């Protein structure tokens, strides 16, 4: 299959593109390598992908409407995975316009491209942040997610609604995935694990929000990729049991559309995460304990039973293994650059 992967030089997009190339798919990568974080890291990921004969790259901003329309028309992908986005909860407090441009306008251009070429399936990234003020754990896709507490989450909820409308009006099957705290090799420098590792190795204190008591469903990137690949091969369908008088927010009776959680289904306290990192590095961290920041929630945990049933999804990487693999990559990548 020819799969368009947006954000292919990004963290998750890079891992997904590699997996697709390894199984013999052609990958049309889309990424503008913007400077939200170190573009040299994105360029390094891209250099690996471009060595594969089945990879083609388009350096495009999703908000470039004519450019995206032309790319869809030329390549006519059989599957689309939209991972390109302006990410990050905290940055949305500083630069809200970037989220509307990338996550709303950009996603509309993806939907219009799918409308034109009718791929077998559109898979796109949502986020666990959509659960917002919902305190019921574990987070279940059949519960409401109508109270986002950041603009980032609001744009991702908009994506889910926009995808439903296009699935209904134009028959584009769409699956949205609510990701839970993804980590692993080649991870983003603005994420906690990267920041912690960098600071500990350089002898600097680490900022620990929520005084280390926050709990997160940390999910290893390759487990996320397994879910994405499984979904690509299983397009969303209309739910024949959907009741308009008791509408299920995770499926649809009028459109081939669904939303699913992708998480590890385990809550880990942030302080435990730090302890695993300390053990791997063989160094103790100096902790700067701080209160929670605006937009943060105290706990997240994914209910993935629906995902397991739909996709045979089975996350299998404990944090001890996943953090270890991240540290091995970090030491190898940055050690080689400094040598």
C-alpha positions as a Markdown table, in Angstrom:
| # | Residue | x | y | z |
|---|---|---|---|---|
| 1 | Unk | 0.0 | 0.0 | 0.0 |
| 2 | Unk | 1.0 | 3.6 | -0.4 |
| 3 | Unk | 0.6 | 5.3 | 3.0 |
| 4 | Unk | 0.7 | 9.0 | 3.5 |
| 5 | Unk | 2.2 | 9.8 | 7.0 |
| 6 | Unk | 2.1 | 13.4 | 8.1 |
| 7 | Unk | 4.7 | 14.4 | 10.7 |
| 8 | Unk | 7.0 | 11.6 | 9.4 |
| 9 | Unk | 10.1 | 13.4 | 10.7 |
| 10 | Unk | 8.4 | 13.7 | 14.1 |
| 11 | Unk | 8.7 | 11.3 | 17.0 |
| 12 | Unk | 5.8 | 8.9 | 16.4 |
| 13 | Unk | 5.7 | 9.5 | 12.7 |
| 14 | Unk | 9.3 | 8.4 | 12.3 |
| 15 | Unk | 8.7 | 5.1 | 14.1 |
| 16 | Unk | 5.5 | 4.5 | 12.2 |
| 17 | Unk | 7.2 | 5.2 | 8.8 |
| 18 | Unk | 10.0 | 2.8 | 9.6 |
| 19 | Unk | 7.6 | 0.0 | 10.6 |
| 20 | Unk | 5.6 | 0.5 | 7.4 |
| 21 | Unk | 8.7 | 0.5 | 5.2 |
| 22 | Unk | 9.9 | -2.6 | 6.9 |
| 23 | Unk | 6.7 | -4.5 | 6.0 |
| 24 | Unk | 7.0 | -3.4 | 2.4 |
| 25 | Unk | 4.6 | -0.4 | 2.2 |
| 26 | Unk | 5.5 | 2.8 | 0.3 |
| 27 | Unk | 5.5 | 5.8 | 2.5 |
| 28 | Unk | 4.7 | 9.4 | 1.4 |
| 29 | Unk | 6.1 | 11.4 | 4.3 |
| 30 | Unk | 4.9 | 15.0 | 4.9 |
| 31 | Unk | 6.8 | 17.2 | 7.3 |
| 32 | Unk | 7.9 | 20.8 | 7.2 |
| 33 | Unk | 10.7 | 20.3 | 9.8 |
| 34 | Unk | 9.6 | 23.4 | 11.7 |
| 35 | Unk | 11.5 | 24.8 | 14.7 |
| 36 | Unk | 9.1 | 24.0 | 17.5 |
| 37 | Unk | 12.0 | 21.9 | 18.8 |
| 38 | Unk | 15.5 | 21.2 | 17.5 |
| 39 | Unk | 15.1 | 20.6 | 13.7 |
| 40 | Unk | 18.4 | 18.8 | 13.6 |
| 41 | Unk | 16.8 | 15.9 | 15.4 |
| 42 | Unk | 14.0 | 15.9 | 12.9 |
| 43 | Unk | 16.6 | 16.0 | 10.1 |
| 44 | Unk | 18.4 | 13.0 | 11.6 |
| 45 | Unk | 15.2 | 11.0 | 11.7 |
| 46 | Unk | 14.4 | 12.0 | 8.1 |
| 47 | Unk | 17.9 | 11.0 | 6.9 |
| 48 | Unk | 17.3 | 7.5 | 8.1 |
| 49 | Unk | 13.9 | 7.3 | 6.4 |
| 50 | Unk | 15.3 | 8.6 | 3.1 |
| 51 | Unk | 17.7 | 5.7 | 2.9 |
| 52 | Unk | 14.7 | 3.4 | 2.2 |
| 53 | Unk | 13.8 | 3.0 | -1.5 |
| 54 | Unk | 10.1 | 3.1 | -0.6 |
| 55 | Unk | 10.2 | 6.5 | 1.1 |
| 56 | Unk | 9.3 | 9.8 | -0.6 |
| 57 | Unk | 9.3 | 13.1 | 1.3 |
| 58 | Unk | 7.3 | 16.3 | 0.8 |
| 59 | Unk | 8.4 | 19.3 | 2.8 |
| 60 | Unk | 5.0 | 20.9 | 3.3 |
| 61 | Unk | 3.1 | 22.7 | 6.0 |
| 62 | Unk | -0.3 | 21.1 | 6.4 |
| 63 | Unk | -1.9 | 24.5 | 6.4 |
| 64 | Unk | -0.6 | 25.0 | 2.7 |
| 65 | Unk | -4.0 | 24.2 | 1.1 |
| 66 | Unk | -2.9 | 24.2 | -2.6 |
| 67 | Unk | 0.3 | 22.3 | -1.7 |
| 68 | Unk | -1.6 | 19.6 | 0.2 |
| 69 | Unk | -4.3 | 19.3 | -2.5 |
| 70 | Unk | -1.6 | 18.8 | -5.2 |
| 71 | Unk | 0.2 | 16.2 | -3.2 |
| 72 | Unk | -3.0 | 14.2 | -2.7 |
| 73 | Unk | -3.8 | 14.5 | -6.3 |
| 74 | Unk | -0.4 | 13.3 | -7.4 |
| 75 | Unk | 0.2 | 10.5 | -5.0 |
| 76 | Unk | -3.3 | 9.2 | -4.3 |
| 77 | Unk | -2.5 | 7.3 | -1.1 |
| 78 | Unk | -4.4 | 4.2 | -0.2 |
| 79 | Unk | -4.1 | 5.0 | 3.5 |
| 80 | Unk | -3.5 | 8.2 | 5.4 |
| 81 | Unk | -2.1 | 8.6 | 9.0 |
| 82 | Unk | -2.2 | 12.2 | 10.3 |
| 83 | Unk | 0.4 | 12.7 | 13.1 |
| 84 | Unk | 1.5 | 16.2 | 12.2 |
| 85 | Unk | 0.3 | 18.7 | 14.7 |
| 86 | Unk | 1.2 | 21.5 | 17.0 |
| 87 | Unk | 1.7 | 19.4 | 20.2 |
| 88 | Unk | 2.2 | 20.2 | 23.8 |
| 89 | Unk | -0.2 | 21.4 | 26.5 |
| 90 | Unk | 1.8 | 24.2 | 28.0 |
| 91 | Unk | 2.9 | 25.8 | 24.7 |
| 92 | Unk | -0.8 | 26.3 | 23.8 |
| 93 | Unk | -1.0 | 28.9 | 26.6 |
| 94 | Unk | 1.7 | 30.9 | 24.9 |
| 95 | Unk | 0.9 | 30.5 | 21.2 |
| 96 | Unk | -2.7 | 29.5 | 20.6 |
| 97 | Unk | -2.8 | 30.6 | 17.0 |
| 98 | Unk | -0.2 | 27.9 | 16.1 |
| 99 | Unk | -2.7 | 25.2 | 17.3 |
| 100 | Unk | -5.5 | 26.5 | 15.1 |
| 101 | Unk | -3.3 | 26.7 | 12.1 |
| 102 | Unk | -1.7 | 23.3 | 12.4 |
| 103 | Unk | -4.4 | 21.3 | 14.1 |
| 104 | Unk | -7.6 | 22.7 | 12.7 |
| 105 | Unk | -6.8 | 24.3 | 9.3 |
| 106 | Unk | -4.1 | 21.6 | 8.6 |
| 107 | Unk | -6.5 | 18.8 | 9.5 |
| 108 | Unk | -9.2 | 20.3 | 7.2 |
| 109 | Unk | -6.7 | 20.1 | 4.3 |
| 110 | Unk | -6.1 | 16.4 | 5.2 |
| 111 | Unk | -9.9 | 15.8 | 5.1 |
| 112 | Unk | -10.3 | 17.6 | 1.8 |
| 113 | Unk | -7.5 | 15.5 | 0.4 |
| 114 | Unk | -9.2 | 12.3 | 1.6 |
| 115 | Unk | -12.5 | 13.5 | 0.1 |
| 116 | Unk | -10.8 | 13.9 | -3.2 |
| 117 | Unk | -8.9 | 10.6 | -3.4 |
| 118 | Unk | -11.0 | 8.3 | -1.1 |
| 119 | Unk | -8.3 | 6.3 | 0.7 |
| 120 | Unk | -9.3 | 3.1 | 2.4 |
| 121 | Unk | -8.8 | 4.6 | 5.8 |
| 122 | Unk | -7.8 | 7.8 | 7.6 |
| 123 | Unk | -6.1 | 7.3 | 10.9 |
| 124 | Unk | -5.3 | 10.4 | 12.9 |
| 125 | Unk | -3.9 | 11.4 | 16.3 |
| 126 | Unk | -6.1 | 12.7 | 19.0 |
| 127 | Unk | -4.9 | 12.9 | 22.6 |
| 128 | Unk | -5.8 | 11.8 | 26.1 |
| 129 | Unk | -5.9 | 15.5 | 27.0 |
| 130 | Unk | -9.5 | 15.6 | 25.5 |
| 131 | Unk | -10.7 | 13.9 | 28.7 |
| 132 | Unk | -9.9 | 17.2 | 30.5 |
| 133 | Unk | -12.0 | 17.7 | 33.6 |
| 134 | Unk | -13.3 | 14.1 | 33.5 |
| 135 | Unk | -12.1 | 12.5 | 36.7 |
| 136 | Unk | -13.4 | 9.0 | 36.2 |
| 137 | Unk | -10.6 | 6.5 | 35.8 |
| 138 | Unk | -9.6 | 4.7 | 33.7 |
| 139 | Unk | -10.6 | 7.0 | 30.8 |
| 140 | Unk | -13.1 | 5.2 | 28.6 |
| 141 | Unk | -13.9 | 6.2 | 25.1 |
| 142 | Unk | -17.6 | 5.6 | 25.8 |
| 143 | Unk | -17.7 | 8.2 | 28.5 |
| 144 | Unk | -18.1 | 11.9 | 27.6 |
| 145 | Unk | -15.1 | 14.1 | 26.7 |
| 146 | Unk | -16.7 | 17.4 | 26.5 |
| 147 | Unk | -14.7 | 19.5 | 28.9 |
| 148 | Unk | -11.2 | 20.1 | 27.6 |
| 149 | Unk | -9.1 | 22.4 | 29.8 |
| 150 | Unk | -6.5 | 23.4 | 27.2 |
| 151 | Unk | -6.8 | 24.8 | 23.6 |
| 152 | Unk | -4.6 | 21.9 | 22.5 |
| 153 | Unk | -7.2 | 19.4 | 23.7 |
| 154 | Unk | -10.0 | 21.5 | 22.2 |
| 155 | Unk | -8.3 | 21.4 | 18.7 |
| 156 | Unk | -8.1 | 17.6 | 19.0 |
| 157 | Unk | -11.7 | 17.3 | 19.9 |
| 158 | Unk | -12.4 | 19.4 | 16.9 |
| 159 | Unk | -10.5 | 16.9 | 14.8 |
| 160 | Unk | -12.7 | 14.1 | 16.0 |
| 161 | Unk | -15.9 | 16.0 | 15.2 |
| 162 | Unk | -14.5 | 17.1 | 11.8 |
| 163 | Unk | -13.5 | 13.5 | 10.9 |
| 164 | Unk | -17.1 | 12.3 | 11.8 |
| 165 | Unk | -18.7 | 14.9 | 9.5 |
| 166 | Unk | -16.4 | 13.9 | 6.6 |
| 167 | Unk | -17.0 | 10.2 | 7.3 |
| 168 | Unk | -20.7 | 10.8 | 7.2 |
| 169 | Unk | -20.9 | 13.2 | 4.2 |
| 170 | Unk | -18.2 | 11.7 | 2.0 |
| 171 | Unk | -17.7 | 8.1 | 3.2 |
| 172 | Unk | -14.1 | 8.5 | 4.4 |
| 173 | Unk | -13.6 | 5.8 | 7.1 |
| 174 | Unk | -11.8 | 7.4 | 10.0 |
| 175 | Unk | -10.2 | 6.2 | 13.3 |
| 176 | Unk | -9.0 | 8.7 | 15.9 |
| 177 | Unk | -6.5 | 7.6 | 18.5 |
| 178 | Unk | -6.3 | 9.2 | 21.9 |
| 179 | Unk | -2.6 | 8.8 | 22.8 |
| 180 | Unk | -1.4 | 8.5 | 26.4 |
| 181 | Unk | 2.0 | 10.0 | 27.3 |
| 182 | Unk | 4.2 | 8.4 | 24.5 |
| 183 | Unk | 7.9 | 8.0 | 25.2 |
| 184 | Unk | 10.9 | 6.1 | 23.7 |
| 185 | Unk | 14.0 | 6.5 | 21.5 |
| 186 | Unk | 14.1 | 9.5 | 19.3 |
| 187 | Unk | 11.6 | 11.2 | 21.6 |
| 188 | Unk | 10.8 | 14.9 | 21.7 |
| 189 | Unk | 13.1 | 17.3 | 23.6 |
| 190 | Unk | 10.1 | 19.1 | 25.2 |
| 191 | Unk | 8.9 | 15.9 | 26.9 |
| 192 | Unk | 9.7 | 15.0 | 30.5 |
| 193 | Unk | 11.9 | 12.0 | 29.9 |
| 194 | Unk | 14.2 | 13.9 | 27.5 |
| 195 | Unk | 14.4 | 16.9 | 29.8 |
| 196 | Unk | 15.1 | 14.7 | 32.9 |
| 197 | Unk | 17.8 | 12.7 | 31.2 |
| 198 | Unk | 19.5 | 15.8 | 29.8 |
| 199 | Unk | 19.5 | 17.6 | 33.1 |
| 200 | Unk | 20.6 | 14.6 | 35.2 |
| 201 | Unk | 23.6 | 13.9 | 32.9 |
| 202 | Unk | 24.6 | 17.6 | 33.1 |
| 203 | Unk | 24.2 | 17.8 | 36.8 |
| 204 | Unk | 21.3 | 20.2 | 36.8 |
| 205 | Unk | 18.2 | 20.0 | 38.9 |
| 206 | Unk | 15.0 | 18.7 | 37.2 |
| 207 | Unk | 11.6 | 20.5 | 37.5 |
| 208 | Unk | 9.1 | 18.0 | 38.9 |
| 209 | Unk | 5.6 | 19.4 | 38.7 |
| 210 | Unk | 2.8 | 18.2 | 41.0 |
| 211 | Unk | 5.6 | 17.5 | 43.5 |
| 212 | Unk | 6.1 | 14.1 | 41.7 |
| 213 | Unk | 2.7 | 12.9 | 42.7 |
| 214 | Unk | 1.0 | 13.1 | 39.3 |
| 215 | Unk | 0.3 | 9.8 | 37.7 |
| 216 | Unk | 0.5 | 9.1 | 34.0 |
| 217 | Unk | -0.2 | 6.2 | 31.7 |
| 218 | Unk | 3.3 | 6.1 | 30.1 |
| 219 | Unk | 3.1 | 4.3 | 26.7 |
| 220 | Unk | 6.1 | 3.0 | 24.8 |
| 221 | Unk | 6.3 | 4.3 | 21.2 |
| 222 | Unk | 6.5 | 0.9 | 19.5 |
| 223 | Unk | 3.3 | -0.2 | 21.3 |
| 224 | Unk | 1.6 | 2.9 | 19.9 |
| 225 | Unk | 2.9 | 2.1 | 16.4 |
| 226 | Unk | 1.5 | -1.4 | 16.7 |
| 227 | Unk | -1.9 | 0.0 | 17.3 |
| 228 | Unk | -1.6 | 2.4 | 14.4 |
| 229 | Unk | -0.6 | -0.3 | 11.9 |
| 230 | Unk | -3.4 | -2.6 | 13.1 |
| 231 | Unk | -5.9 | 0.1 | 12.6 |
| 232 | Unk | -4.7 | 0.9 | 9.1 |
| 233 | Unk | -5.6 | -2.6 | 8.1 |
| 234 | Unk | -9.0 | -2.5 | 9.8 |
| 235 | Unk | -11.0 | 0.5 | 8.5 |
| 236 | Unk | -13.7 | 1.9 | 10.8 |
| 237 | Unk | -17.2 | 0.9 | 10.1 |
| 238 | Unk | -20.7 | 2.1 | 10.9 |
| 239 | Unk | -21.9 | 0.7 | 14.2 |
| 240 | Unk | -25.2 | -1.1 | 13.4 |
| 241 | Unk | -26.1 | -1.2 | 17.2 |
| 242 | Unk | -25.7 | 2.6 | 17.6 |
| 243 | Unk | -28.7 | 4.2 | 19.3 |
| 244 | Unk | -29.5 | 7.8 | 18.4 |
| 245 | Unk | -31.5 | 8.2 | 21.6 |
| 246 | Unk | -28.5 | 7.1 | 23.6 |
| 247 | Unk | -25.6 | 8.1 | 21.3 |
| 248 | Unk | -22.3 | 6.3 | 22.0 |
| 249 | Unk | -19.6 | 9.0 | 21.7 |
| 250 | Unk | -16.9 | 6.5 | 20.5 |
| 251 | Unk | -18.7 | 5.1 | 17.4 |
| 252 | Unk | -21.4 | 6.2 | 14.9 |
| 253 | Unk | -24.5 | 4.9 | 13.4 |
| 254 | Unk | -24.3 | 7.2 | 10.4 |
| 255 | Unk | -20.6 | 7.2 | 9.6 |
| 256 | Unk | -17.7 | 4.7 | 9.4 |
| 257 | Unk | -16.0 | 6.4 | 12.3 |
| 258 | Unk | -14.6 | 5.6 | 15.8 |
| 259 | Unk | -12.3 | 6.8 | 18.5 |
| 260 | Unk | -10.0 | 4.5 | 20.5 |
| 261 | Unk | -7.5 | 4.9 | 23.3 |
| 262 | Unk | -3.9 | 3.9 | 22.8 |
| 263 | Unk | -2.2 | 3.6 | 26.2 |
| 264 | Unk | -0.5 | 1.1 | 28.4 |
| 265 | Unk | -3.5 | 0.8 | 30.8 |
| 266 | Unk | -1.3 | 1.4 | 33.9 |
| 267 | Unk | -0.9 | 4.4 | 36.1 |
| 268 | Unk | 2.7 | 5.2 | 37.1 |
| 269 | Unk | 3.5 | 7.9 | 39.6 |
| 270 | Unk | 6.0 | 10.5 | 38.2 |
| 271 | Unk | 8.4 | 9.9 | 41.0 |
| 272 | Unk | 8.5 | 6.2 | 40.2 |
| 273 | Unk | 9.3 | 7.1 | 36.5 |
| 274 | Unk | 12.2 | 9.3 | 37.8 |
| 275 | Unk | 13.5 | 6.5 | 40.0 |
| 276 | Unk | 13.6 | 4.1 | 37.0 |
| 277 | Unk | 15.5 | 6.7 | 35.1 |
| 278 | Unk | 18.0 | 7.2 | 37.9 |
| 279 | Unk | 18.6 | 3.5 | 38.1 |
| 280 | Unk | 19.3 | 3.3 | 34.4 |
| 281 | Unk | 21.6 | 6.3 | 34.5 |
| 282 | Unk | 23.3 | 5.3 | 37.7 |
| 283 | Unk | 22.9 | 8.8 | 39.0 |
| 284 | Unk | 20.5 | 10.5 | 41.5 |
| 285 | Unk | 18.5 | 13.5 | 40.3 |
| 286 | Unk | 18.3 | 16.8 | 42.2 |
| 287 | Unk | 14.6 | 17.5 | 42.4 |
| 288 | Unk | 13.0 | 20.9 | 42.1 |
| 289 | Unk | 9.5 | 20.2 | 43.4 |
| 290 | Unk | 6.9 | 22.5 | 41.9 |
| 291 | Unk | 3.0 | 22.7 | 42.0 |
| 292 | Unk | 1.0 | 21.5 | 39.0 |
| 293 | Unk | 1.0 | 23.8 | 36.0 |
| 294 | Unk | -2.2 | 25.3 | 34.3 |
| 295 | Unk | -3.7 | 22.7 | 32.0 |
| 296 | Unk | -2.2 | 19.7 | 33.7 |
| 297 | Unk | -4.4 | 16.9 | 35.2 |
| 298 | Unk | -3.5 | 14.9 | 38.3 |
| 299 | Unk | -3.9 | 11.4 | 36.8 |
| 300 | Unk | -4.4 | 9.6 | 33.4 |
| 301 | Unk | -5.1 | 6.0 | 32.7 |
| 302 | Unk | -6.4 | 4.4 | 29.5 |
| 303 | Unk | -9.1 | 1.8 | 29.3 |
| 304 | Unk | -7.9 | -0.1 | 26.2 |
| 305 | Unk | -10.4 | -3.0 | 26.3 |
| 306 | Unk | -12.2 | -1.6 | 23.2 |
| 307 | Unk | -8.9 | -1.2 | 21.4 |
| 308 | Unk | -7.9 | -4.8 | 22.2 |
| 309 | Unk | -11.2 | -6.1 | 20.9 |
| 310 | Unk | -11.1 | -4.1 | 17.7 |
| 311 | Unk | -7.4 | -4.4 | 16.8 |
| 312 | Unk | -5.9 | -7.2 | 18.9 |
| 313 | Unk | -3.9 | -4.5 | 20.6 |
| 314 | Unk | -1.6 | -5.7 | 23.4 |
| 315 | Unk | 0.8 | -3.1 | 24.8 |
| 316 | Unk | 3.7 | -5.1 | 26.3 |
| 317 | Unk | 6.5 | -2.7 | 27.3 |
| 318 | Unk | 7.0 | -1.9 | 31.0 |
| 319 | Unk | 8.6 | 1.4 | 31.9 |
| 320 | Unk | 11.8 | -0.3 | 33.1 |
| 321 | Unk | 12.4 | -1.6 | 29.5 |
| 322 | Unk | 11.1 | 1.5 | 27.7 |
| 323 | Unk | 13.1 | 4.0 | 29.8 |
| 324 | Unk | 16.1 | 1.8 | 29.4 |
| 325 | Unk | 15.8 | 1.9 | 25.6 |
| 326 | Unk | 15.4 | 5.6 | 25.6 |
| 327 | Unk | 18.5 | 6.1 | 27.6 |
| 328 | Unk | 20.5 | 3.8 | 25.4 |
| 329 | Unk | 19.4 | 5.8 | 22.4 |
| 330 | Unk | 20.1 | 9.1 | 24.0 |
| 331 | Unk | 23.7 | 8.1 | 25.1 |
| 332 | Unk | 24.4 | 6.7 | 21.6 |
| 333 | Unk | 23.0 | 9.6 | 19.7 |
| 334 | Unk | 24.3 | 12.5 | 21.7 |
| 335 | Unk | 27.5 | 10.8 | 22.6 |
| 336 | Unk | 28.2 | 10.2 | 18.9 |
| 337 | Unk | 27.5 | 13.9 | 18.1 |
| 338 | Unk | 29.8 | 15.1 | 20.9 |
| 339 | Unk | 32.6 | 12.7 | 20.0 |
